[in-house]
Amino acid sequence: MDDDVETARVTELLDELVAAEADDTPIERVDPATSPVVLRITGLSRRFGDTIAVDGIDLDVHQGSFYGIVGPNGAGKTTTLSMITGLLRPDAGTITVHGVNVWGEPDAAKRSIGVLPDRLRLFDRLTGAQLLYYAGVLRGLDGATVRARTKDLARAFGLEDALNRLVTDYSAGMTKKVALAAAMIHSPRLLVLDEPFESVDPVSAANVVEILQRYVAHGGTVVLSSHGMDLIQRVCDHVAIIVHGKVLAAGAVDDVRGSGTLEERFVELAGGRKAAEGMEWLHSFSD
């Protein structure tokens, strides 16, 4: 696809999202079952010294998917997402976004990606407005477009009163929300979000979920990691369970969880619950 046509299409997504907020017309959602593959991961591997963090992962994510990635601590989720977004080079395997190789053509691939990384580091001596302006112009948007989208995003995420404050003075939840706004400002086709709801209060989380659902309904694609099994089961249509760097189950949420809950299936695949034995001292209080 011609770059100008691609750029024009991706810049429409956020505009459609904003318009939908004021429109009660039902949205005809893109069906992931019949839509093209947006993200293809093949044979993805990464080792740190003697530790295998990611061990030959294969995944296909289709357009219009709300795709959850879950796993225990140290399972390789963040490492996988970092390689998908071009933040960490894999030892082996390929990653394509809309057919573009992330590591072969990084500039072209990253135009279609918005990322909220783990342990996000922001230029926190900027105000929220300055940070979003920087994120927008870095992505090639003109100043007028950035200012208009900043206003829309601030309203959507409840950040209007915080835009002129330094990011370093934000709470953890507000920092997460402004970082998510920065990931969305260029209207990417694919959002890759590592623990987007961590430190976010329930009301704000519900608002963010609604924004992301409308984004997906208009043809965007979300890949996110989370430890909140209930949220993944409620929000996502597809899920992958990663344990020890391997995908042990992947597919539609209902297929993966089977007759139980997603949490029960996750615990089963992750090795079951550990018995809390040998801590009798905890029951004899020190006072």
Secondary structure, DSSP 8 states (H G I E B T S, - for coil): --HHHHHHHHHHHHHHHHHHHT--S------TTTS-EEEEEEEEEEEETTEEEEEEEEEEEETT-EEEEE--TTSSHHHHHHHHTTSS--SEEEEEETTEETTTSHHHHHTTEEEE-TT----TTSBHHHHHHHHHHHTT--HHHHHHHHHHHHHHHT-GGGTTSBGGGS-HHHHHHHHHHHHHTT--SEEEEESTTTT--HHHHHHHHHHHHHHHHTT-EEEEE-S-HHHHHHH-SEEEEEETTEEEEEEEHHHHHTTS-HHHHHHHHTT------S-GGGGS---
